[in-house]
Amino acid sequence: SLTGAGVPMVLHRQVGAPVASSNSTSLAELVSYTLPANILTLGDIDIMIRGRQLAQGSNLRWNFVMGGTNILNSAISQGTYSDFTRYTMHIQISKMGTDRQMVTASFRQGTGTGSAAGFSGWSSTHRDGLIHNEATGDESGTLELVLQAQQSNSSQTVSVDHFTVKLIPDPA
């Protein structure tokens, strides 16, 4: 049973070095997972993404798609950076009513300076961001969740190292 009296349950987990990478200058899928039917009736979904970006350059644009609809688009661009950026993103999906969901993303980044790999030192450059949007999707069916990324130039690479989808059941 997925109704473990409010105890979180991992629905999907990928860990790798990396799980996925892209240097596409168009939106490209990095990671995805399809929620089973009726899963949002049980509670909230928490998605945790960790990764890194190498090379000097400028914007990395994120796009989160739920059930085929763009939900969080480009407002969580991480902006300019130096040699090496690590990021963590949490995306929370909460059911508000029939076929309505609130999707919130919090984003953190830390930017390294120095060597090309970014390990020789860390500047004080950090960025936190929060964005939310409303979605409409029939939660009685399956809902595909997709994280996409777009680089400003193809010499940059973004990687996802950790992707977890967790169900936070409503208390019994």
N, C-alpha and C positions, 0 to 999 in steps of 0.2 A: 504494500500500500504506500502511496505517496503522501499520506496524511499523517506524518509522524509527529503529531502534537506540537507543531511549530519548530521542529528540528530541521535545519537546512539540509538539503539533499543535492549532491552534485549530479546534474543530468548529463554533462558533457565536459571533458577536460582534454586539452592538448598541450603538451610541453615539448619543446624542441629547441634546437639551436641552428636555425630557427624552425618554427612550425611552418611559416610562409614568409616570402619576401617579394617585393615588387619595386621596380624602378619606372613604372609606367607613367607617362605624362597625361594619360586619360584615367578615369576612375577604374580601378581594378580590384576585384575581390581578393581579400586577404584570408579571411576566415568566415565560416558560416556554420549555422546549426539550425535544424528545423524542430521547433517545439512540438511535442505531441498534442493531439487534439485535447481540448478542455483543460490544459495545464494551468492556464491563468485563473480558472475558477478555484484552484487550490491555494493560490497565494501569489507573491511577487517573484519576479525573475531578476537575478543579479548577474551581470556579465562582467568578468574581470579580464582585462587585456593588458599585458605587459610587453614591451618591445624596445627597439632601438633604431636609430637612424644614423647612418654613416655618410660622410662627405660634407664638404662645405657648400652652402647654398642658401636657399630661402624657404619658401612655404611648403609645408606638407599639409594637404587638405584631407580631412576625414569625412566619411559619409556613412551613416548607419541606416540600413534599410530593414523594414519590418513588414512582412507579408507583401513584398513587392513595392512598398511605398517609401520614398525618402523621408526619414523622420528628422535626423540631425545632420544638417548639411553645411559644411565648410565653416560654421561659426566656431568650431573647435580646431581651426588651423593653429599650428603651434608656432608659426612665425619664424623669424630668422634665428640662426644658431651658429655655432662655431664648427667644431670637428665631430662631435659625438653627442647625441641626445638620447637619453633614456626617458621613457614615458610610461605612465600607468593610467588606465582609463577604467572607470566603473560606469556601467550603464544599467540603470534600474528601470524595470517595466512593472507598472502597477495597474491593475484593472480598476477602472473608475465606474463602469456601468456596462450594459450590454454593448458589445462592439466598440468600446472606448477604452483607451489605455493612456496613462501618463508615462512618458519616457524621459528620463533625466540622465544626463551624463556629466560626471566630474572628471576632470583631466588634470594631470600633473606632469610636469617635465622638469628635468635637470639637464643643463647643457655643460659639456666638458670643453676644456681648452687644452692646447698643447699638441701632442702627437696626433697623427691621423686617426689612430684608434681611440684617442680621447682619454687615455688612462694616465697621462703624465700630470694632470692637475684638473681641478674643478673650479670654475668661476662661481660667482654667486648668482648666476643667471638661473632663475627658476620661474616657472609659470604655472599658475593654477587657473582653471576655468570651470564654469558650470553653465550648462545649457539644458533647457527642457522644451518639450513639445508634446502636443497631444496627437494620438494616433487613433485611427479607426481600423480595426481588423476583426474578423469573425473568429473569436477565440474558441468557438466550438469545433473549428477545423484546425489543421496544422498551420503554423506560422513560421516561415523561414526568416531567420535573423542573419544579416550579412553586414560585415564591416568592410568598407572599401577605402582605398587610399589613392591619392593622386600627387605625384611629384611635380615640382616646377621645372625640373629638367632630368633627363634620363641618366645623368651621371650620379644621381643620388639613389640610395637604396633604403627602404624602410622594411623592417622585419618585425614579425610578431613572434615572441618567444613563449608566451603563455596565454591560453584562451580557455576560460572556464565559464560554464553556464550553470547557475545554481538556482534551485527552487527554494524560496523562503515561505514555507506553508503558513497559512493563517492559523492562529492558535485554535486548538480543538474546543 
